[in-house]
Amino acid sequence: MINAETLESYYEKKGRLQQNFLSKQFQADLPQFSTHEEAAGWFKELFGDDFIFVEKMKAANEAEFYYLYDIIHDRERWERRERDIREKGFANGLGMLLCAQRVDIYEDGAVELAF
């Protein structure tokens, strides 16, 4: 069961900096959600301010939407990345790609994480 006490066990190290990134086991152990709101609320409760809404997108079938979120794993690098994108139009640098992990949540509560 995923909760604040077990969360650390779901991280694996990735990249040259060996940054924390949630594993496929985390996705496999997620509870079943019935709605986007239920899933987003669960993630927000677990990750707090490190779970942020990015945008709402139309699904490939054009009949439904899904919602993009990021889980911020490295706040300092993430803030620098966001600032660089705003100021320069791009961001590059060591650790920028893995400082956050994308989460797609569909209207029916299905969840897909980027690995």
Phi, psi and omega per residue, in radians:
M1 nan 2.283 -3.132
I2 -1.476 2.198 3.032
N3 -2.715 -3.118 -3.094
A4 -1.023 -0.575 -3.112
E5 -1.321 -0.543 -3.088
T6 -1.729 -0.162 -3.025
L7 -0.934 -0.787 -3.076
E8 -0.981 -0.563 -3.107
S9 -1.239 -0.222 -3.129
Y10 -1.608 -0.047 3.141
Y11 -1.547 2.540 2.958
E12 -2.219 2.793 -3.124
K13 -1.618 2.374 -3.135
K14 -2.362 2.655 3.015
G15 1.359 3.062 -3.127
R16 -1.059 -0.570 -3.121
L17 -1.526 -0.028 -3.117
Q18 0.942 0.946 -3.130
Q19 -1.400 2.614 3.065
N20 -1.164 2.380 3.088
F21 -2.575 2.379 -3.122
L22 -1.200 2.468 -3.059
S23 -1.510 2.956 3.053
K24 -1.126 -0.481 3.094
Q25 -1.100 -0.607 3.076
F26 -1.018 -0.863 3.133
Q27 -1.089 -0.722 -3.137
A28 -1.102 -0.562 -3.094
D29 -1.611 0.038 3.120
L30 -1.075 2.547 3.028
P31 -1.165 2.838 3.043
Q32 -1.395 2.261 3.099
F33 -1.945 2.634 -3.136
S34 -1.757 -0.378 -3.088
T35 -2.502 2.826 3.042
H36 -1.016 -0.782 -3.092
E37 -1.075 -0.715 3.125
E38 -1.112 -0.810 -3.136
A39 -1.125 -0.825 -3.136
A40 -1.073 -0.685 3.108
G41 -1.106 -0.695 3.117
W42 -1.107 -0.819 3.123
F43 -1.100 -0.724 -3.136
K44 -1.100 -0.697 3.124
E45 -1.138 -0.666 -3.106
L46 -1.344 -0.725 -3.023
F47 -1.842 -0.162 3.099
G48 1.028 -2.323 -3.097
D49 -1.234 -0.115 3.088
D50 -1.554 0.100 3.024
F51 -1.987 1.920 -3.014
I52 -2.195 2.483 3.071
F53 -1.278 2.386 3.110
V54 -1.879 -1.023 3.119
E55 -2.965 2.870 3.086
K56 -1.810 2.321 -3.072
M57 -2.235 2.670 3.000
K58 -1.410 2.356 3.106
A59 -1.224 2.863 -3.102
A60 -1.001 -0.540 -3.131
N61 -1.377 -0.055 3.111
E62 1.105 0.042 -3.093
A63 -1.765 -0.269 -3.116
E64 -2.450 2.977 3.132
F65 -2.013 2.796 2.925
Y66 -2.379 2.853 -3.002
Y67 -2.118 2.264 -3.138
L68 -1.680 2.303 3.080
Y69 -2.281 2.795 2.970
D70 -2.107 2.441 2.919
I71 -1.766 2.041 -3.105
I72 -1.451 2.114 3.131
H73 -1.727 -0.445 -3.126
D74 -2.389 1.607 -3.014
R75 -1.023 -0.765 -3.097
E76 -1.065 -0.841 3.122
R77 -1.173 -0.673 3.136
W78 -1.091 -0.786 3.127
E79 -1.101 -0.702 3.091
R80 -1.126 -0.730 3.112
R81 -1.063 -0.823 -3.134
E82 -1.103 -0.716 3.107
R83 -1.115 -0.781 3.119
D84 -1.070 -0.725 3.118
I85 -1.089 -0.766 3.109
R86 -1.108 -0.791 -3.018
E87 -1.460 -0.645 -3.046
K88 -1.931 -0.302 -3.090
G89 1.556 -0.024 3.112
F90 -2.747 2.887 3.072
A91 -2.433 2.373 3.011
N92 -2.559 2.706 -3.133
G93 2.587 2.800 -3.107
L94 -1.043 2.213 3.073
G95 1.501 -0.058 -3.074
M96 -1.136 -0.684 -3.067
L97 -1.196 -0.659 -3.033
L98 -1.729 0.216 -3.135
C99 -1.310 -0.275 3.110
A100 -2.533 2.730 -3.123
Q101 -2.159 2.254 -3.102
R102 -1.322 2.431 3.068
V103 -2.239 2.163 3.043
D104 -1.793 2.225 3.091
I105 -2.120 2.178 -3.123
Y106 -1.570 2.841 -3.099
E107 -1.024 -0.533 3.141
D108 -1.461 0.082 3.107
G109 1.622 -0.055 3.085
A110 -1.133 2.518 -3.087
V111 -2.249 2.350 3.052
E112 -2.252 2.244 3.074
L113 -1.825 2.604 3.024
A114 -1.421 2.388 3.101
F115 -2.140 nan nan
